[in-house]
Amino acid sequence: MEYVDILTSASFWAAAIRIATPLIFGVLGALICERAGVLNLGIEGIFVVGAMTGWMAVWIGADLWTGVAVAAGCGAVFGLLHGILTVPLGLSQHVSGLGITLFATAVSYFTYRTALPNVSSPPRIEAFQPLDVPGLSDLPFIGPALFQQTPMTFLALALVLMVGFVLYRTPLGLAIRAVGDNPAAVEAQGLSVYGLRIGAVMVGSALMALGGAFLTMSAFDAFFFGMINGRGWICIALVVFASWRPGKALLGAVLFGAFDAFQIRLQNEVGGAIPSQVFLMIPYVLSIVALVIVARKADYPRALLQPYFRGQR
């Protein structure tokens, strides 16, 4: 198959959107945190927590959407921990985030091993299945590419619109953006800087956990170690690429998904003539190039990484 045929096939873009879905959840979560002035490097561990808890809830007997809710709730708990450490206590956001990643990953693996001590292969669950949207799924090209995805992909796309609306069309969104740029001005208006920042980190962390839940409850049907594979760190880079805007975040996630889907097809075309590691690094290299090009002009939140204490001017 010619390379142009790959890029113009509906199956290729269906795969790209599927690969992009967990990144969409993650980048939206990181964007909300950073818009409020808090960097959340706990994203990689929160992905793991979401993947494990959502899958385990369904494996125990809950329905799929309850599993999604459990994953989001667990992500919010770790977001609360990160928020308390970095907002009222003013600890280093870098150190706290990395600590959250290590702690959340360790807790997830410990819980899995405790619940399933003698299991050699991960138990399977009945995962979300692709939907067939009447009328839309039969459209040429766009039907199989977009309208034959699982419900969690549609949820991710809906959240892009929702987050964009809240951030730019509501007083709450204005307050979140303001607390990430000028927290003193927010406090002068009688609003709680601590409440806004911690709330944003909790909501953002819940969305991050949904990215992990997608992997075990939609892309796959089991939880296994190493399945997150650096997706959280990619989301942190995509936030910068997106200039902290939900629409551009969606674009960045889909582009990365396209890079990844393309390298898989390149491997099939070339075979063993080129080491597989070369293809695996292609989406990351292209992401770095795109990030370098865009980041120089990025308009980042001015109070990002800066602790704020009540009464401070």
Secondary structure, DSSP 8 states (H G I E B T S, - for coil): --HHHHHT-HHHHHHHHHHHHHHHHHHHHHHHHHHTT---TTHHHHHHHHHHHHHHHHHHT--HHHHHHHHHHHHHHHHHHHHHHHTTS---HHHHHHHHHHHHHHHHHHHHHHHSTT-SS------------TTTTTSTTHHHHHTTS-HHHHHHHHHHHHHHHHHHHSHHHHHHHHHHH-HHHHHHTT--HHHHHHHHHHHHHHHHHHHHHHIIIII-SS--TT-STTHHHHHHHHHHHTTT-HHHHHHHHHHHHHHHHHHHHHHHHHTTSS-HHHHHHHHHHHHHHHHHHHHTT----TTTT----TT--
